[in-house]
Amino acid sequence: MPCYGHINERRNQLHEVQRLSGMNIIIDDTDHPLIIKVASIQQARMQVYFIDNDDYFKRKGVAADPDGVEFDDNDERAVFFARGVLETIKKLRWTPDIICCHGWMASLAPLYIKKTYCDDPFFSHSKVVYVLYSDGFANKMRQGVDKRVLTDGIAPEDVKALKGRSAGCNELKKTAIDFSDAVIVASPEISADLTRYIKKKGIPSLACCEPQAYMDEHYKFLTSIDLGK
């Protein structure tokens, strides 16, 4: 997950993983250092890895500042996060069967997995599930988003939804749906536009569940995904 500025690193005992950090991710011809941190959830015996960069994630807010002013580089932050996660997975030498991408910040990960990393042995057999929330930002993104996301393996037609002045958070989520093998709707307030888009794509989807059925329904859905190579 992103190492947002409101996370108390001392209290949660985050520390940098030197062997994973040190790579630069280029966006718009600018190098952005990738810093990887880790913390442990003792009760669950689970490690959580954090993607960090001083320019993108040290702010006191997820998509907007404390006064509600939205960040104008949210698209770049999503690019950095998605590419940073995938490079970290490679350094950790994980070969995931299923990758669940949660929320707008992870919305570009399916695109990179299916296009840039499609022949990479770490990801070539991975199935991608996009978990859709009502999170995000209201403002339209700056022009040129479709060019900022481009990297090896991605053609302009793959990101046509992000072209022009009208591209916003929903277009990021539609791009995620375009390159996912399945979708989980995790919020009841999803827009009708996105609901129609999922239906139009015809991919397996799970509707928003009641809290008491959440674990069982998600487990059944994820284990039903065909992992055939």
Disulfide bonds with the S-S distance in Angstrom:
none
